[in-house]
Amino acid sequence: TPAPLAAREAVKQALDSHTLGYTMALGTDELRAGISELYRKWYGVDVPAARITVTQGASGGFTLAFLTAFDAGDRVALATPGYPCYRNILSALDLEAVEIMTGPDTHYQPTVAALEALEGPIDGLILASPSNPTGSMLSPEDFGAISDWCQHRGVRLISDEIYHGLTYGTPETTAAAINDDAFVINSFSKYFSMTGWRVGWMVVPEDMIRSLERLQGNMTICSPAVSQIAALGALDATEELEALKAGYRRNRTVLRDALRAGGISEISAPDGAFYLYAKVDHLTDDAVELCRRILDETGIAITPGADFDTQRGHHFMRLSYCTDEASVQTAAGLLAPWLESQPRIR
């Protein structure tokens, strides 16, 4: 889906009236203030603009957060299945990714019990609620319990909140409201529908701001000025963005019904984001090959679960429904009969 009209109009005006040079490393004062106001609007929490830094997407935020919070050799825990770039960035920075295996029994989220059961201490924990690939969320109570566990043990919490705004009934919890030591990472890519603009933000612990600012200034100088202008405009596009979200909700139902009609019964409960994570072990022991066949024979692109879980992902696939409703209707009409026609291996 395209960037909201308010974002595009803001850029058009800026091209005629701004030089679009470098901004401050932490971002423009206007955008940081706008994001601060967003926290009051969404969560009723006061996050000073001084603790907010604008980043080159959430991906840039993860790299900056990991470099600021951890030293080489530190151990950072994360849920599996999970976003593969967490592991890859940690590895590139000589940090150890400690996997917490999750499943339907824990709603595909970490638990305090799972953290207690880890072998050896950890230095950090990445939480994603809603998560990619499952769309699952932690309840406010469970999120708070995990946050408390981290604070009592000196474990740095990294909260990936990139899918906030895209939830379907389960209340969102921001770590910014309950843990002043957490790094909170978000982006304009998902709810604000601005993937290609590469602009995100972080809420940073107060004692880490100066260190992060120095890193940002040396690594990226700043987030693109034009993207920051677009992002500021997007903050005023609530009506358009909520309409997109309503479409995603309808897409979720259409696609989930298609999977069930095709014989797939184990599908993650998608509380948020715009993904379905489906178990296909009755069809294959190689989800990569299954997804290749679906693409070749139906034209539908699906991501194999091995991207998110190297141990069990060969039995899963992730479907995204963040596109127009007509495309999802067409895909559902093709996918259900194709799945139903496939031989069962178990």
SVG drawing of the C-alpha trace seen along z (x, -y; Angstrom):
<svg xmlns="http://www.w3.org/2000/svg" viewBox="-13 -28 47 68">
<polyline fill="none" stroke="black" stroke-width="0.4" points="0.0,0.0 1.3,-3.5 2.5,-6.1 -0.4,-8.3 -1.4,-11.3 -0.4,-13.7 3.2,-12.3 3.4,-12.7 2.0,-16.2 4.5,-17.3 7.3,-16.1 5.9,-18.0 5.8,-21.2 9.3,-20.6 10.9,-20.1 9.9,-23.6 10.8,-25.3 13.6,-23.3 17.2,-22.7 16.9,-19.1 20.4,-19.1 21.6,-17.1 19.5,-17.3 20.8,-16.8 22.0,-13.3 19.0,-12.6 16.5,-13.9 14.6,-17.1 13.1,-18.8 9.7,-18.8 9.6,-15.1 10.9,-14.1 8.2,-16.3 5.6,-14.8 6.6,-11.3 6.6,-12.4 3.0,-13.5 2.2,-10.1 3.1,-8.4 0.7,-10.6 -2.0,-9.9 -1.5,-6.2 -0.5,-5.2 -1.1,-8.1 2.6,-8.2 5.0,-11.1 8.1,-10.4 10.3,-13.5 11.5,-14.3 15.0,-14.4 14.9,-10.6 13.7,-10.1 16.1,-9.6 15.1,-9.2 16.7,-6.3 17.1,-4.8 14.2,-2.5 13.9,-0.1 16.8,1.9 19.1,-1.0 17.7,-1.3 18.5,2.3 22.1,1.9 22.5,-1.3 20.7,0.2 22.9,3.3 26.1,1.3 25.1,-1.1 23.8,1.5 26.1,4.4 29.8,5.4 31.2,8.1 30.5,11.6 27.3,10.5 24.4,12.9 21.0,11.7 17.9,13.8 15.1,13.8 12.0,15.8 12.1,18.5 10.3,18.3 11.3,14.7 12.5,12.0 15.8,13.4 17.5,10.0 17.8,10.0 20.1,13.1 22.0,11.9 22.7,8.4 23.7,9.9 26.1,12.3 27.6,9.5 28.4,7.6 29.9,10.6 27.0,11.0 25.5,14.4 21.9,15.0 20.2,17.2 17.1,18.7 14.0,19.3 11.9,21.9 8.2,20.9 5.0,22.4 1.2,22.4 1.4,23.3 3.1,20.0 1.4,18.0 4.7,17.9 6.1,15.5 8.7,15.9 7.7,16.5 9.4,15.8 9.6,19.5 11.4,19.9 13.8,17.1 14.5,18.8 15.2,22.0 17.9,20.6 21.4,22.0 23.7,19.3 23.1,15.6 21.9,13.2 22.8,9.6 19.8,8.6 16.3,9.7 14.5,8.8 10.7,8.8 8.4,8.3 4.7,7.9 3.1,8.1 5.7,10.4 6.9,11.4 6.1,14.1 3.2,15.1 1.4,11.8 1.2,13.0 1.2,10.5 2.0,10.6 -0.8,9.6 0.0,6.4 0.4,8.6 2.9,10.9 4.8,8.0 5.1,6.4 6.3,9.5 9.0,10.0 10.0,6.4 10.3,6.6 12.3,9.8 14.8,8.0 15.1,4.9 15.7,7.0 18.5,8.9 20.2,6.1 19.1,7.5 18.7,4.9 15.3,5.0 15.0,4.3 11.3,3.8 10.5,4.1 7.2,2.2 7.2,1.8 3.7,3.4 2.1,1.2 -1.1,-0.4 -1.8,2.8 -3.6,4.8 -7.0,6.3 -8.4,6.2 -5.4,7.2 -4.2,4.1 -0.6,2.9 2.0,2.3 4.9,0.1 8.1,0.7 8.4,-3.1 5.6,-3.2 7.1,-0.6 10.9,-0.3 13.1,-3.4 16.1,-1.2 14.6,0.3 15.4,-0.6 12.1,-0.9 12.3,-0.6 9.5,-1.6 9.2,-2.6 7.0,-4.4 7.2,-1.3 4.3,0.7 1.3,-1.1 2.3,-4.3 2.8,-2.3 6.1,-3.9 8.5,-0.9 10.7,-2.4 11.2,-5.8 13.6,-4.2 12.6,-6.2 12.1,-4.9 12.7,-5.9 13.9,-4.8 13.1,-5.7 16.5,-5.6 17.4,-5.3 18.4,-8.8 21.9,-7.7 22.5,-6.3 21.4,-9.2 24.8,-10.8 26.6,-7.5 23.9,-6.7 24.1,-10.2 27.8,-9.8 27.3,-6.5 24.5,-7.7 26.5,-10.8 29.4,-8.6 27.5,-5.7 24.7,-7.4 24.9,-11.1 21.1,-11.3 18.0,-9.8 17.2,-11.2 15.7,-14.7 13.0,-14.1 11.9,-11.0 11.7,-12.9 9.4,-15.5 7.2,-12.7 7.1,-11.0 6.0,-14.2 3.1,-14.5 2.1,-10.9 1.5,-11.6 -1.6,-13.5 -2.9,-10.7 -4.9,-8.8 -8.1,-8.5 -6.4,-7.1 -4.2,-4.7 -7.1,-3.4 -8.9,-2.6 -5.9,-0.6 -5.9,1.2 -9.6,2.1 -8.7,3.6 -5.9,5.7 -8.4,7.0 -10.7,8.1 -7.8,9.6 -6.8,11.6 -10.2,13.2 -10.2,14.0 -6.8,15.5 -7.3,17.5 -10.6,18.9 -8.7,19.9 -6.1,21.8 -8.7,23.7 -10.6,24.5 -7.3,25.9 -6.9,28.2 -4.6,26.2 -5.8,26.2 -2.9,25.0 -2.5,21.2 -1.0,18.8 -3.5,16.5 -2.8,13.2 -3.4,10.6 -1.5,8.0 0.8,7.2 -0.3,8.6 1.0,12.2 -0.4,15.8 2.1,18.5 0.7,21.8 1.9,25.4 2.0,27.5 3.7,30.7 0.8,32.7 1.9,31.6 5.7,31.5 8.9,31.8 10.4,29.0 8.5,25.8 11.0,24.1 10.2,26.5 6.4,26.2 6.6,22.4 8.5,22.6 5.9,24.9 3.1,22.5 4.9,19.6 5.5,21.5 2.0,23.0 -0.2,20.2 1.9,17.1 1.5,16.5 4.7,15.6 4.8,17.1 7.8,17.1 9.0,20.5 9.2,20.9 12.9,21.7 13.7,18.0 12.2,17.6 13.1,20.9 16.1,22.9 15.1,25.9 11.4,26.4 10.6,24.0 10.6,26.6 7.1,27.4 5.8,23.9 5.1,21.0 4.3,17.3 1.7,15.5 1.4,11.7 -1.9,9.9 -0.7,6.2 -1.9,5.5 -5.1,4.4 -8.2,6.5 -8.7,7.5 -5.3,9.1 -5.9,11.0 -9.3,12.2 -7.7,13.4 -4.9,15.2 -7.3,16.9 -9.3,18.1 -6.2,19.7 -4.6,21.0 -7.4,22.9 -8.1,25.3 -4.3,25.8 -3.7,26.8 -6.7,29.0 -5.5,30.9 -2.1,31.7 -1.3,35.3 -1.0,35.7 2.3,37.2 0.9,37.8"/>
</svg>
